[in-house]
Amino acid sequence: MKNILLSACMAVVLVLTNNAALAASEADDLIRMARSGVDEEVLTAYIDTSPSTFDLSADDIVTLKDLGVPSKVINEALLHGYAKKSDSVPAAEAGDIKKTASNDISVTISTAAVAPPPGDLNISFFYESLYPYGNWLNISGEWCWQPNAAVMSPDWAPYCRYGHWVDSDWGWCWVSDYSWGWAPFHYGRWFHHRTHGWCWVPDTEWGPAWVAWRKGDDFCGWAPLPPRTRYVNNKGFYFGASLAGVDFEFNLTMNDYFFVPASHFCDPHPWINVVPSIRQEEVFRRTAFVRNSYGFEHDHIINRGVPVEEISRASNRRIQPITIVNENLKPGEQIHRSTIKENRLMIYKPMIASTAPKNPIVIKSLLKNRAVNMPQQRSEADKNLIERQTNAAQQTMKDQRLKANNAKQEKYHLEKAAHYEADSQKQADLKTEAEIQSMKVKQAQDHVVNIKRWNPSAKQKSAVIPQSKVVTESSSENRQQVNTRVRNQIQKEAQVERQHEQAAEEMVRKTSPAQVQKNNTRSQGKDRRQDSGKK
């Protein structure tokens, strides 16, 4: 009897151990898949069709966020298994993505950005610190960095998603939610490449945010300053070798700007209310370029941008100024996201020398010396993993094409109804709804393009994977408490991202020409009544 009971207990332990190992394996596979630059919709489909749960720790969650995975996708992984779907992945759509299941053993180069020993640092430090979170590309002879987030989400942009603005002793400062945000939002310049999308060119000077500004009565906007721009005290901005005048707009177009209502500029998540691209031209016309937005005070640069009092008045609240403090990390300490404590922004901002850097290829070879070889037994598992990922990609592409077609049909019916509508207000409303459907068509088509670029087997064999860690504010917190806190935070952020989707449609309606005209008419009528009352 004892032997039977002992055997049963051992069997239970073995099952639990295998399940835990499988869940941990699923978490690792999810991180590897995210690092390959897969489209966020494919990642969601892969999660939904997974046969097991994802036991994500707080560190896993931070790693996924740093790789650009939206919180709503991470939340899907956390919920998966509690309400697991039994539907299997439909057969792959032939011709779009070639199945390339491989028997090769994947090699994961595990690394994390840490503070270096004392001494001169040059741009090579950026090469090594940012490699795990994106890729270095040689564009026209210049090394540029593209974050994994820009590959995963078609609408990702710098100084836009997953961060917020604060008023500081350096002027307007961008506080990023990414662990790697200390570097590319404060050094160097961003540009949008016609093929690759958003890329970053490193530089040595620290600034609170390198952006140009526009403002109007209701909206304010900012755009990343392009490469070859630099600010010189008592002279102003140079663009290349030429001194830019106060009216020079750095060749930026309306497509380079992100606009939000002035009342939402200082929100914790301002990107929720960013004006959709379909309305950028109208808002661009209603704003003007902000001259002399930079200056020098107390021996450092100041980013004035939109006057603080205007933002305070529009949002109907006092903007609390904060002090920027350089976080001095000891050698080997992990570089983490910037934090605000007691009106102080703690941010890592090392001095970067202008000495010649090493080639990023050399840096990558150095990182490979830290490679962690995965067990040989994973060969068959990897083949199955690639097949599951390929099926998820095929089905997602099919779903996105269906979404695009449905939105096209809905747009056609709305435009037809608007054509025959006699009431001008109803006609304008129908046209606005048609524009929303047009926006949905573009979103679905962008996902399809993203998925077509992705090859699951080619991009995961030798990936530089970060190992992010949660920096706790209290040493008394145990790992379970930390995991619970981070998971709760992800649920809140997932709700914020869903609000963004709804807010985009509302923004199209609010900024429609008919609605703007109606608001102006109401405002003029109110002014006339006030003037009449004064008389």
C-alpha positions, 0 to 999 in steps of 0.5 A: 500500500505504501509503495502504491501511495509513494508511486502515486505521489511521485507521479503527481510530482512528476506531472507538476514538474513537467507542467512547470517546465513546460510553462517556463519553456512557453515563457522563454519561447514567447520572449524569443518570438517577440525578439524576432520582431513578429507582428503583435497580432501574430503574437496574440494568435500564437498565445491563443492557440498555445496548448499550455499556460504562460508562467510569466514572472515579473522579470519576463513581463519587463523583458517583453515590454522592453521588446515592444510587446503591448501590454494587452498582448502580455495580459492575454498571455497571463490570462491564457490557461484560465479561460483557454480556447479549444479551437485549433489553428486552421490550416495555413494559407499557402503561398504567403509564408514558407514553412521553414522548420529547422533542426538547427539548435537555437542559440540565445545570447542572453545579456542585460544593459549594465553600468560600465566600470569608470572611464571614458565611454564612447558610442560603442556603449550604446551599441552594446547596451541597445543590441538586446532591444533592437538591431543596428542597421548600416543605412547609407554608411551610417550605423543606426539603431531600430528598436524591436518595438518599431518592427513589432507594431506598425504604428510605433513611434519615438516620443509617442508611445509608452512615455509622458512629458514632465516639466523639469529644470531642463524644460520639457523632458520625455520620461520613457516607460522602457528600460532602454529609454535612458539612451535614444530619447536623450542622446542622438536623433531619430528619423523615419526611413521609407523602408525600415521605419523609425531609426535612431542615430546616436550622438554624445550630448544629453538633452531632455528631449530632442524635438521641434514644437508646434502649437495652436489654440487647442492642440500642441505637437512635437516631432523628433529632430532629424540627424545633423541638428545640434544646438550651440549656446548663444547661436542656436541650432545648426542643421549640418554646417549651416546655422538655422534661423528662427523660422527654419523648421528642419524640413519636418512635414506634417507626417513627422509630428504627433499632435494631442489636445493641449488639455491632454499633453501632460497626461500619464499616457498622452499617446492615447489622445494622439491625433490619427494620421487621417487628421494630421493635415487639418491639425497641422494647419491649425498650429504654428511652429514654435520659435526659440524653443531651446536655450541655455540656463545654468550651463545646460540646455533648456527645452522650453517648447509649449509654454507651461502656463498654456498647458496648465490653463488648457488642462485646468491644473497646476503643472508640478515642476521636477528636478532631474537627477543623474542616477549614479549606478555602480559598475555592473548594476542594471540600467533600468527605466527612469523613475520619479520620486518626490518630484525628482526624476532619477535618470541614468545619463553618463558622459559619452566621449567623442572618441571613435567607437567600435563597429557594432558587428564587433560588439555583437561578436563580443556578446556572442561570447556570453551565449547560452546554448539551449539543450540539444533535446530542444531540436524537435521542440524547435521544429514544432514551435516554428510550425505553430508560429507559422500557422499563427502567422498564416491565420493572422494574415487571413484574419487581417485581410478579412478585416480590411475587406470588411472595412472597405465594404463598410466604407463603400456603403457609408460613402454611398449613403452620404452621397444620397443624404440631403441633410448636411450634418448627417452627410458629414457624420456619414463621411466621418464614419467612412474615414474611420473605416478607411483608418481600419483598412490601413491598420489591417493592411499594415499588419499584413505587410508586417507579417509578410516580412517575418520569417520565424526560423531565420530570426530566432536562431541567434537572437540577442535576448535581454534579461530585464529585471524588476527594480523593487523600491522595497527590499522587503518585497518577496518575488511573489509580491513583485510578480503580483504587483507587476501583473496588476500593473499590466492589466491596468496598462492593457485597459489604457491601450484599449482606451487608445483604440477607442480614443482614436475613433473619437479623435477622428470625429472630434476633428472632422471639419463639420465638427470643428465648424460646429464648435467654432459657431458655438464659440462665436455665438457664446462670445457674442452673447458675452459681449452683448451682456457686457454692453 
